[in-house]
Amino acid sequence: MAEADRLFMKMALAEAVKARGRTSPNPLVGAVVVKDGEVIGRGRHKKAGTPHAEIHALRSAGSRAVGATIYVTLEPCNHTGRTPPCTQAILASGIKRVVIGMVDPNPHVTGSGRDFLAARGIEVTSGVLADKCRAINRPFIKHITTGLPWVIMKAGCSMDGRIAAGSGQCAWITNEKSRHQVHLLRDRVDAISVGIGTALNDNPSLTTRLPGRQGRDPLRVIIDTSLKLPPGAKMLKQESAASTWIFCGPEPDGNKVKALETAGARVLPVDLRKGRVDLYEVLAVLGREQVNSLLVEGGSLIHTAFLQAGLVDQVNLFLAPVFLGSDAIPLIAELGLKQVRDARRFSLIRTRRFADDIMIEGIFN
């Protein structure tokens, strides 16, 4: 792989991630146009239904694109959806070479854009920094290939894995910098979920609170088998552009449904599994509604249920330098494991330090 190709693909990746949290259900895509070693055009996909990264980059380059190379993190589309195919725009621009980071993961269209361009005499190189291109689009890849959202398990806990004191009090285990990072996470995901226990005990707003009110609130998803959430809950009585969806068991109490819907919630009955809401069915519904990513914030029972069902894809744990003891509430309840080798292991992506806190981020393979 030519070093220049790696360098310019890194620039395209830098463009792509500028739109984090804004393109769903579409992927993050960046593009740069290069001629004689100089970047003459840049672009990124900004929002579903708007022009793709290649179009922005080609417009930026203008007539200078003739004979140039375009670097794009994802294979150019070759079909008409909400926007025209990017392959046609590339052909019309006079581009002579296309360098692709990753091919389209959609099993119905993989390789069609690459093959279309190559068949028309354009030099095509693919697989440049493919792992990095896939890494920024894990939620999109999972959703387009399985129909389910990418699930991130997030928790702030003590060094001995406790999320609350024995009394149930859990505020401020982690520090302010860690909490800011959590709000950045909320800003980048499509939905956030808690169980009814957390909803009742903490009465959370489940909003994104960043300086200057710049954050975007994710869809709020409450797992509430018996519809215990009161219509007066804070999440239903606040200014927020995001909706609140409540997943409950089949045949819910009609009066409860009416009261919650009047308060602005959407009530979604699903089947039960072992007496509780079937989490796989929850994910299936969210996937059909074009939700690419779900941040699961707690508490202990919902984290345990997602892990037991094998539905967690990513883990973000914020560890504070305190011990809370065996009488405190654990991050995970009983998993029923007989041997250590039965536990799912995640691959460590990175660790970060936020003052005295440590964030551990990993993915399950």
Contacts in CASP RR format, 6 or more apart in sequence:
PFRMAT RR
TARGET T0000
AUTHOR 0000-0000-0000
METHOD contacts of the structure
MODEL  1
MAEADRLFMKMALAEAVKARGRTSPNPLVGAVVVKDGEVIGRGRHKKAGT
PHAEIHALRSAGSRAVGATIYVTLEPCNHTGRTPPCTQAILASGIKRVVI
GMVDPNPHVTGSGRDFLAARGIEVTSGVLADKCRAINRPFIKHITTGLPW
VIMKAGCSMDGRIAAGSGQCAWITNEKSRHQVHLLRDRVDAISVGIGTAL
NDNPSLTTRLPGRQGRDPLRVIIDTSLKLPPGAKMLKQESAASTWIFCGP
EPDGNKVKALETAGARVLPVDLRKGRVDLYEVLAVLGREQVNSLLVEGGS
LIHTAFLQAGLVDQVNLFLAPVFLGSDAIPLIAELGLKQVRDARRFSLIR
TRRFADDIMIEGIFN
1 128 0 8 1.000
4 37 0 8 1.000
5 71 0 8 1.000
5 99 0 8 1.000
5 125 0 8 1.000
5 128 0 8 1.000
6 128 0 8 1.000
6 129 0 8 1.000
8 32 0 8 1.000
8 34 0 8 1.000
8 39 0 8 1.000
8 69 0 8 1.000
8 71 0 8 1.000
8 99 0 8 1.000
9 71 0 8 1.000
9 73 0 8 1.000
9 99 0 8 1.000
9 101 0 8 1.000
9 128 0 8 1.000
9 129 0 8 1.000
9 132 0 8 1.000
9 133 0 8 1.000
10 129 0 8 1.000
10 132 0 8 1.000
11 32 0 8 1.000
11 39 0 8 1.000
11 42 0 8 1.000
11 71 0 8 1.000
12 30 0 8 1.000
12 31 0 8 1.000
12 32 0 8 1.000
12 53 0 8 1.000
12 71 0 8 1.000
12 72 0 8 1.000
12 73 0 8 1.000
12 101 0 8 1.000
13 30 0 8 1.000
13 73 0 8 1.000
13 129 0 8 1.000
13 132 0 8 1.000
13 133 0 8 1.000
13 136 0 8 1.000
15 30 0 8 1.000
15 31 0 8 1.000
15 32 0 8 1.000
15 42 0 8 1.000
15 43 0 8 1.000
15 44 0 8 1.000
15 53 0 8 1.000
16 28 0 8 1.000
16 29 0 8 1.000
16 30 0 8 1.000
16 44 0 8 1.000
16 45 0 8 1.000
16 53 0 8 1.000
16 73 0 8 1.000
16 136 0 8 1.000
17 28 0 8 1.000
17 136 0 8 1.000
18 44 0 8 1.000
19 28 0 8 1.000
19 44 0 8 1.000
19 45 0 8 1.000
19 46 0 8 1.000
19 47 0 8 1.000
20 28 0 8 1.000
20 188 0 8 1.000
21 187 0 8 1.000
21 188 0 8 1.000
21 189 0 8 1.000
21 190 0 8 1.000
21 216 0 8 1.000
22 46 0 8 1.000
22 47 0 8 1.000
22 216 0 8 1.000
23 29 0 8 1.000
23 45 0 8 1.000
23 46 0 8 1.000
23 47 0 8 1.000
23 48 0 8 1.000
24 48 0 8 1.000
24 139 0 8 1.000
24 140 0 8 1.000
24 190 0 8 1.000
24 290 0 8 1.000
24 291 0 8 1.000
24 292 0 8 1.000
24 293 0 8 1.000
25 48 0 8 1.000
25 140 0 8 1.000
25 143 0 8 1.000
25 290 0 8 1.000
25 291 0 8 1.000
25 292 0 8 1.000
26 45 0 8 1.000
26 48 0 8 1.000
26 49 0 8 1.000
26 140 0 8 1.000
27 45 0 8 1.000
27 74 0 8 1.000
27 137 0 8 1.000
27 140 0 8 1.000
27 141 0 8 1.000
28 44 0 8 1.000
28 45 0 8 1.000
28 73 0 8 1.000
28 136 0 8 1.000
28 137 0 8 1.000
28 140 0 8 1.000
29 44 0 8 1.000
29 45 0 8 1.000
29 52 0 8 1.000
29 53 0 8 1.000
29 54 0 8 1.000
29 72 0 8 1.000
29 73 0 8 1.000
29 74 0 8 1.000
30 43 0 8 1.000
30 44 0 8 1.000
30 45 0 8 1.000
30 53 0 8 1.000
30 57 0 8 1.000
30 72 0 8 1.000
30 73 0 8 1.000
30 74 0 8 1.000
31 42 0 8 1.000
31 43 0 8 1.000
31 44 0 8 1.000
31 53 0 8 1.000
31 54 0 8 1.000
31 56 0 8 1.000
31 57 0 8 1.000
31 70 0 8 1.000
31 71 0 8 1.000
31 72 0 8 1.000
31 73 0 8 1.000
32 39 0 8 1.000
32 41 0 8 1.000
32 42 0 8 1.000
32 43 0 8 1.000
32 57 0 8 1.000
32 70 0 8 1.000
32 71 0 8 1.000
33 39 0 8 1.000
33 40 0 8 1.000
33 41 0 8 1.000
33 42 0 8 1.000
33 57 0 8 1.000
33 58 0 8 1.000
33 60 0 8 1.000
33 61 0 8 1.000
33 64 0 8 1.000
33 65 0 8 1.000
33 68 0 8 1.000
33 69 0 8 1.000
33 70 0 8 1.000
33 71 0 8 1.000
33 95 0 8 1.000
34 40 0 8 1.000
34 68 0 8 1.000
34 69 0 8 1.000
34 70 0 8 1.000
34 71 0 8 1.000
35 61 0 8 1.000
35 64 0 8 1.000
35 65 0 8 1.000
35 67 0 8 1.000
35 68 0 8 1.000
35 69 0 8 1.000
40 60 0 8 1.000
40 61 0 8 1.000
40 64 0 8 1.000
40 65 0 8 1.000
40 68 0 8 1.000
41 57 0 8 1.000
41 58 0 8 1.000
41 60 0 8 1.000
41 61 0 8 1.000
41 65 0 8 1.000
42 56 0 8 1.000
42 57 0 8 1.000
42 60 0 8 1.000
43 53 0 8 1.000
43 54 0 8 1.000
43 56 0 8 1.000
43 57 0 8 1.000
43 60 0 8 1.000
44 53 0 8 1.000
44 56 0 8 1.000
45 51 0 8 1.000
45 52 0 8 1.000
45 53 0 8 1.000
45 56 0 8 1.000
46 56 0 8 1.000
48 82 0 8 1.000
49 82 0 8 1.000
49 83 0 8 1.000
50 83 0 8 1.000
51 83 0 8 1.000
52 76 0 8 1.000
52 77 0 8 1.000
52 83 0 8 1.000
52 86 0 8 1.000
53 72 0 8 1.000
53 73 0 8 1.000
53 74 0 8 1.000
54 70 0 8 1.000
54 72 0 8 1.000
54 76 0 8 1.000
54 86 0 8 1.000
54 89 0 8 1.000
54 90 0 8 1.000
55 83 0 8 1.000
55 86 0 8 1.000
55 89 0 8 1.000
57 70 0 8 1.000
57 72 0 8 1.000
58 65 0 8 1.000
58 70 0 8 1.000
58 89 0 8 1.000
58 90 0 8 1.000
58 93 0 8 1.000
58 95 0 8 1.000
61 68 0 8 1.000
61 93 0 8 1.000
62 93 0 8 1.000
65 93 0 8 1.000
65 94 0 8 1.000
65 95 0 8 1.000
66 93 0 8 1.000
66 94 0 8 1.000
66 95 0 8 1.000
67 94 0 8 1.000
67 95 0 8 1.000
67 96 0 8 1.000
67 97 0 8 1.000
68 94 0 8 1.000
68 95 0 8 1.000
68 96 0 8 1.000
68 97 0 8 1.000
69 95 0 8 1.000
69 96 0 8 1.000
69 97 0 8 1.000
69 98 0 8 1.000
69 99 0 8 1.000
70 90 0 8 1.000
70 95 0 8 1.000
70 97 0 8 1.000
70 98 0 8 1.000
70 99 0 8 1.000
71 99 0 8 1.000
71 101 0 8 1.000
71 128 0 8 1.000
72 98 0 8 1.000
72 99 0 8 1.000
72 100 0 8 1.000
72 101 0 8 1.000
73 101 0 8 1.000
73 102 0 8 1.000
73 133 0 8 1.000
73 136 0 8 1.000
74 100 0 8 1.000
74 101 0 8 1.000
74 102 0 8 1.000
74 104 0 8 1.000
74 133 0 8 1.000
74 137 0 8 1.000
75 100 0 8 1.000
75 101 0 8 1.000
75 102 0 8 1.000
75 103 0 8 1.000
75 104 0 8 1.000
75 110 0 8 1.000
75 111 0 8 1.000
75 113 0 8 1.000
75 114 0 8 1.000
75 126 0 8 1.000
76 85 0 8 1.000
76 86 0 8 1.000
76 87 0 8 1.000
76 90 0 8 1.000
76 98 0 8 1.000
76 100 0 8 1.000
76 113 0 8 1.000
76 114 0 8 1.000
76 117 0 8 1.000
77 85 0 8 1.000
77 86 0 8 1.000
77 87 0 8 1.000
77 104 0 8 1.000
77 109 0 8 1.000
77 113 0 8 1.000
78 85 0 8 1.000
78 86 0 8 1.000
78 87 0 8 1.000
78 109 0 8 1.000
78 112 0 8 1.000
78 113 0 8 1.000
78 116 0 8 1.000
79 85 0 8 1.000
79 109 0 8 1.000
79 112 0 8 1.000
87 113 0 8 1.000
87 116 0 8 1.000
87 117 0 8 1.000
90 98 0 8 1.000
90 117 0 8 1.000
90 122 0 8 1.000
91 117 0 8 1.000
91 120 0 8 1.000
91 122 0 8 1.000
95 122 0 8 1.000
96 122 0 8 1.000
96 123 0 8 1.000
97 122 0 8 1.000
97 123 0 8 1.000
97 124 0 8 1.000
97 125 0 8 1.000
98 114 0 8 1.000
98 117 0 8 1.000
98 122 0 8 1.000
98 123 0 8 1.000
98 124 0 8 1.000
98 125 0 8 1.000
99 124 0 8 1.000
99 125 0 8 1.000
99 126 0 8 1.000
99 128 0 8 1.000
100 114 0 8 1.000
100 124 0 8 1.000
100 125 0 8 1.000
100 126 0 8 1.000
100 127 0 8 1.000
100 128 0 8 1.000
101 126 0 8 1.000
101 127 0 8 1.000
101 128 0 8 1.000
101 129 0 8 1.000
101 130 0 8 1.000
101 133 0 8 1.000
102 126 0 8 1.000
102 127 0 8 1.000
102 130 0 8 1.000
102 133 0 8 1.000
102 134 0 8 1.000
102 137 0 8 1.000
103 110 0 8 1.000
103 111 0 8 1.000
103 114 0 8 1.000
103 126 0 8 1.000
103 127 0 8 1.000
104 110 0 8 1.000
104 111 0 8 1.000
104 112 0 8 1.000
104 113 0 8 1.000
105 137 0 8 1.000
105 140 0 8 1.000
105 141 0 8 1.000
105 144 0 8 1.000
105 145 0 8 1.000
106 144 0 8 1.000
106 145 0 8 1.000
107 145 0 8 1.000
114 124 0 8 1.000
114 126 0 8 1.000
117 124 0 8 1.000
118 124 0 8 1.000
127 133 0 8 1.000
134 141 0 8 1.000
138 150 0 8 1.000
138 313 0 8 1.000
138 314 0 8 1.000
138 363 0 8 1.000
139 149 0 8 1.000
139 150 0 8 1.000
139 189 0 8 1.000
139 190 0 8 1.000
139 292 0 8 1.000
139 293 0 8 1.000
140 292 0 8 1.000
142 148 0 8 1.000
142 149 0 8 1.000
142 150 0 8 1.000
142 292 0 8 1.000
142 313 0 8 1.000
143 149 0 8 1.000
143 150 0 8 1.000
143 287 0 8 1.000
143 291 0 8 1.000
143 292 0 8 1.000
147 284 0 8 1.000
147 287 0 8 1.000
147 288 0 8 1.000
148 283 0 8 1.000
148 284 0 8 1.000
148 286 0 8 1.000
148 287 0 8 1.000
149 190 0 8 1.000
149 191 0 8 1.000
149 283 0 8 1.000
149 286 0 8 1.000
149 287 0 8 1.000
149 291 0 8 1.000
149 292 0 8 1.000
149 293 0 8 1.000
149 294 0 8 1.000
150 292 0 8 1.000
150 293 0 8 1.000
150 294 0 8 1.000
150 313 0 8 1.000
150 314 0 8 1.000
151 283 0 8 1.000
151 293 0 8 1.000
151 294 0 8 1.000
151 296 0 8 1.000
151 306 0 8 1.000
151 311 0 8 1.000
151 312 0 8 1.000
151 313 0 8 1.000
151 314 0 8 1.000
152 185 0 8 1.000
152 189 0 8 1.000
152 293 0 8 1.000
152 294 0 8 1.000
152 295 0 8 1.000
152 296 0 8 1.000
152 312 0 8 1.000
152 313 0 8 1.000
152 314 0 8 1.000
152 315 0 8 1.000
152 316 0 8 1.000
153 296 0 8 1.000
153 303 0 8 1.000
153 306 0 8 1.000
153 307 0 8 1.000
153 312 0 8 1.000
153 314 0 8 1.000
153 315 0 8 1.000
153 316 0 8 1.000
154 182 0 8 1.000
154 185 0 8 1.000
154 295 0 8 1.000
154 296 0 8 1.000
154 297 0 8 1.000
154 298 0 8 1.000
154 316 0 8 1.000
154 317 0 8 1.000
154 318 0 8 1.000
155 163 0 8 1.000
155 297 0 8 1.000
155 298 0 8 1.000
155 299 0 8 1.000
155 303 0 8 1.000
155 316 0 8 1.000
155 317 0 8 1.000
155 318 0 8 1.000
155 331 0 8 1.000
156 163 0 8 1.000
156 173 0 8 1.000
156 174 0 8 1.000
156 178 0 8 1.000
156 317 0 8 1.000
156 318 0 8 1.000
156 319 0 8 1.000
156 320 0 8 1.000
157 163 0 8 1.000
157 173 0 8 1.000
157 317 0 8 1.000
157 318 0 8 1.000
157 319 0 8 1.000
157 320 0 8 1.000
157 331 0 8 1.000
158 173 0 8 1.000
158 319 0 8 1.000
158 320 0 8 1.000
158 322 0 8 1.000
158 323 0 8 1.000
158 324 0 8 1.000
158 325 0 8 1.000
158 328 0 8 1.000
159 319 0 8 1.000
159 320 0 8 1.000
159 321 0 8 1.000
159 322 0 8 1.000
159 323 0 8 1.000
160 323 0 8 1.000
160 324 0 8 1.000
160 325 0 8 1.000
160 328 0 8 1.000
161 319 0 8 1.000
161 324 0 8 1.000
161 330 0 8 1.000
161 331 0 8 1.000
162 323 0 8 1.000
162 324 0 8 1.000
162 325 0 8 1.000
162 328 0 8 1.000
162 329 0 8 1.000
162 330 0 8 1.000
162 331 0 8 1.000
163 170 0 8 1.000
163 173 0 8 1.000
163 298 0 8 1.000
163 299 0 8 1.000
163 300 0 8 1.000
163 328 0 8 1.000
163 329 0 8 1.000
163 330 0 8 1.000
163 331 0 8 1.000
164 170 0 8 1.000
164 173 0 8 1.000
164 324 0 8 1.000
164 328 0 8 1.000
164 329 0 8 1.000
165 324 0 8 1.000
165 328 0 8 1.000
165 329 0 8 1.000
166 324 0 8 1.000
166 327 0 8 1.000
166 328 0 8 1.000
166 329 0 8 1.000
168 201 0 8 1.000
168 329 0 8 1.000
170 202 0 8 1.000
170 329 0 8 1.000
173 320 0 8 1.000
173 322 0 8 1.000
173 324 0 8 1.000
174 318 0 8 1.000
174 319 0 8 1.000
174 320 0 8 1.000
174 354 0 8 1.000
174 357 0 8 1.000
175 320 0 8 1.000
175 354 0 8 1.000
175 355 0 8 1.000
175 356 0 8 1.000
175 357 0 8 1.000
176 355 0 8 1.000
177 354 0 8 1.000
177 355 0 8 1.000
177 357 0 8 1.000
178 318 0 8 1.000
178 320 0 8 1.000
178 354 0 8 1.000
178 355 0 8 1.000
178 357 0 8 1.000
178 359 0 8 1.000
180 210 0 8 1.000
180 354 0 8 1.000
181 318 0 8 1.000
181 352 0 8 1.000
181 354 0 8 1.000
181 359 0 8 1.000
182 318 0 8 1.000
183 208 0 8 1.000
183 209 0 8 1.000
183 210 0 8 1.000
183 215 0 8 1.000
184 210 0 8 1.000
185 295 0 8 1.000
185 316 0 8 1.000
186 192 0 8 1.000
186 207 0 8 1.000
186 208 0 8 1.000
186 217 0 8 1.000
186 218 0 8 1.000
186 295 0 8 1.000
187 208 0 8 1.000
187 210 0 8 1.000
187 215 0 8 1.000
187 216 0 8 1.000
187 218 0 8 1.000
188 293 0 8 1.000
189 218 0 8 1.000
189 293 0 8 1.000
189 294 0 8 1.000
189 295 0 8 1.000
190 218 0 8 1.000
190 219 0 8 1.000
190 291 0 8 1.000
190 292 0 8 1.000
190 293 0 8 1.000
190 294 0 8 1.000
191 218 0 8 1.000
191 219 0 8 1.000
191 220 0 8 1.000
191 221 0 8 1.000
191 286 0 8 1.000
191 291 0 8 1.000
191 293 0 8 1.000
191 294 0 8 1.000
191 295 0 8 1.000
192 206 0 8 1.000
192 218 0 8 1.000
192 219 0 8 1.000
192 220 0 8 1.000
192 221 0 8 1.000
192 294 0 8 1.000
192 295 0 8 1.000
192 296 0 8 1.000
192 297 0 8 1.000
193 220 0 8 1.000
193 221 0 8 1.000
193 222 0 8 1.000
193 223 0 8 1.000
193 294 0 8 1.000
193 295 0 8 1.000
193 296 0 8 1.000
193 297 0 8 1.000
193 298 0 8 1.000
193 302 0 8 1.000
194 204 0 8 1.000
194 206 0 8 1.000
194 222 0 8 1.000
194 223 0 8 1.000
194 296 0 8 1.000
194 297 0 8 1.000
194 298 0 8 1.000
194 299 0 8 1.000
194 302 0 8 1.000
195 222 0 8 1.000
195 223 0 8 1.000
195 224 0 8 1.000
195 298 0 8 1.000
195 299 0 8 1.000
195 301 0 8 1.000
195 302 0 8 1.000
196 222 0 8 1.000
196 223 0 8 1.000
196 224 0 8 1.000
196 225 0 8 1.000
196 226 0 8 1.000
196 228 0 8 1.000
196 229 0 8 1.000
197 299 0 8 1.000
197 301 0 8 1.000
198 204 0 8 1.000
198 297 0 8 1.000
198 298 0 8 1.000
198 299 0 8 1.000
198 302 0 8 1.000
199 222 0 8 1.000
199 224 0 8 1.000
199 229 0 8 1.000
199 233 0 8 1.000
199 235 0 8 1.000
200 228 0 8 1.000
200 229 0 8 1.000
203 233 0 8 1.000
203 234 0 8 1.000
204 234 0 8 1.000
204 235 0 8 1.000
205 234 0 8 1.000
205 235 0 8 1.000
205 238 0 8 1.000
205 240 0 8 1.000
206 217 0 8 1.000
206 218 0 8 1.000
206 220 0 8 1.000
206 235 0 8 1.000
206 244 0 8 1.000
206 297 0 8 1.000
207 217 0 8 1.000
207 238 0 8 1.000
207 240 0 8 1.000
207 242 0 8 1.000
208 215 0 8 1.000
208 216 0 8 1.000
208 217 0 8 1.000
208 218 0 8 1.000
209 215 0 8 1.000
216 241 0 8 1.000
216 242 0 8 1.000
217 240 0 8 1.000
217 241 0 8 1.000
217 242 0 8 1.000
218 242 0 8 1.000
218 295 0 8 1.000
219 242 0 8 1.000
219 243 0 8 1.000
219 244 0 8 1.000
219 245 0 8 1.000
219 291 0 8 1.000
220 235 0 8 1.000
220 242 0 8 1.000
220 243 0 8 1.000
220 244 0 8 1.000
220 245 0 8 1.000
221 245 0 8 1.000
221 247 0 8 1.000
221 282 0 8 1.000
221 286 0 8 1.000
221 294 0 8 1.000
222 229 0 8 1.000
222 235 0 8 1.000
222 244 0 8 1.000
222 245 0 8 1.000
222 246 0 8 1.000
222 247 0 8 1.000
223 247 0 8 1.000
223 276 0 8 1.000
223 277 0 8 1.000
223 279 0 8 1.000
223 282 0 8 1.000
223 302 0 8 1.000
224 246 0 8 1.000
224 247 0 8 1.000
224 248 0 8 1.000
224 277 0 8 1.000
225 248 0 8 1.000
225 249 0 8 1.000
225 272 0 8 1.000
225 275 0 8 1.000
225 276 0 8 1.000
225 277 0 8 1.000
226 248 0 8 1.000
226 249 0 8 1.000
227 246 0 8 1.000
227 248 0 8 1.000
227 252 0 8 1.000
227 253 0 8 1.000
227 256 0 8 1.000
227 257 0 8 1.000
227 260 0 8 1.000
227 267 0 8 1.000
229 246 0 8 1.000
229 260 0 8 1.000
229 265 0 8 1.000
231 259 0 8 1.000
231 260 0 8 1.000
231 262 0 8 1.000
231 263 0 8 1.000
231 265 0 8 1.000
232 263 0 8 1.000
233 263 0 8 1.000
235 244 0 8 1.000
236 244 0 8 1.000
236 260 0 8 1.000
236 263 0 8 1.000
236 264 0 8 1.000
236 265 0 8 1.000
237 263 0 8 1.000
243 264 0 8 1.000
243 265 0 8 1.000
243 266 0 8 1.000
244 264 0 8 1.000
244 265 0 8 1.000
244 266 0 8 1.000
245 265 0 8 1.000
245 266 0 8 1.000
245 267 0 8 1.000
245 268 0 8 1.000
246 260 0 8 1.000
246 265 0 8 1.000
246 266 0 8 1.000
246 267 0 8 1.000
246 268 0 8 1.000
247 268 0 8 1.000
247 269 0 8 1.000
247 270 0 8 1.000
247 277 0 8 1.000
247 282 0 8 1.000
247 285 0 8 1.000
248 267 0 8 1.000
248 268 0 8 1.000
248 269 0 8 1.000
248 270 0 8 1.000
248 277 0 8 1.000
249 269 0 8 1.000
249 270 0 8 1.000
249 271 0 8 1.000
249 272 0 8 1.000
249 277 0 8 1.000
250 269 0 8 1.000
250 270 0 8 1.000
250 271 0 8 1.000
250 272 0 8 1.000
251 269 0 8 1.000
252 267 0 8 1.000
252 269 0 8 1.000
257 267 0 8 1.000
260 267 0 8 1.000
261 267 0 8 1.000
268 285 0 8 1.000
270 277 0 8 1.000
270 278 0 8 1.000
270 281 0 8 1.000
270 282 0 8 1.000
270 285 0 8 1.000
271 278 0 8 1.000
271 281 0 8 1.000
272 278 0 8 1.000
273 279 0 8 1.000
273 280 0 8 1.000
276 305 0 8 1.000
279 305 0 8 1.000
279 306 0 8 1.000
279 309 0 8 1.000
279 311 0 8 1.000
280 309 0 8 1.000
280 311 0 8 1.000
283 294 0 8 1.000
283 311 0 8 1.000
286 294 0 8 1.000
296 302 0 8 1.000
296 303 0 8 1.000
296 306 0 8 1.000
296 312 0 8 1.000
300 329 0 8 1.000
300 330 0 8 1.000
300 331 0 8 1.000
300 332 0 8 1.000
300 333 0 8 1.000
301 333 0 8 1.000
303 331 0 8 1.000
303 332 0 8 1.000
304 332 0 8 1.000
304 333 0 8 1.000
304 334 0 8 1.000
304 335 0 8 1.000
306 312 0 8 1.000
307 332 0 8 1.000
307 335 0 8 1.000
307 344 0 8 1.000
308 335 0 8 1.000
310 344 0 8 1.000
310 364 0 8 1.000
312 364 0 8 1.000
313 363 0 8 1.000
313 364 0 8 1.000
314 346 0 8 1.000
314 361 0 8 1.000
314 362 0 8 1.000
314 363 0 8 1.000
314 364 0 8 1.000
315 346 0 8 1.000
315 360 0 8 1.000
315 361 0 8 1.000
315 362 0 8 1.000
315 363 0 8 1.000
315 364 0 8 1.000
316 359 0 8 1.000
316 360 0 8 1.000
316 361 0 8 1.000
316 362 0 8 1.000
317 331 0 8 1.000
317 359 0 8 1.000
317 360 0 8 1.000
318 354 0 8 1.000
318 357 0 8 1.000
318 358 0 8 1.000
318 359 0 8 1.000
319 357 0 8 1.000
319 358 0 8 1.000
319 359 0 8 1.000
319 360 0 8 1.000
320 356 0 8 1.000
320 357 0 8 1.000
321 356 0 8 1.000
321 357 0 8 1.000
335 343 0 8 1.000
337 343 0 8 1.000
344 364 0 8 1.000
345 364 0 8 1.000
346 362 0 8 1.000
346 363 0 8 1.000
346 364 0 8 1.000
346 365 0 8 1.000
347 362 0 8 1.000
347 363 0 8 1.000
347 364 0 8 1.000
347 365 0 8 1.000
348 360 0 8 1.000
348 361 0 8 1.000
348 362 0 8 1.000
349 361 0 8 1.000
349 362 0 8 1.000
349 363 0 8 1.000
350 361 0 8 1.000
350 362 0 8 1.000
351 358 0 8 1.000
351 359 0 8 1.000
351 360 0 8 1.000
351 361 0 8 1.000
352 358 0 8 1.000
352 359 0 8 1.000
352 361 0 8 1.000
353 359 0 8 1.000
END
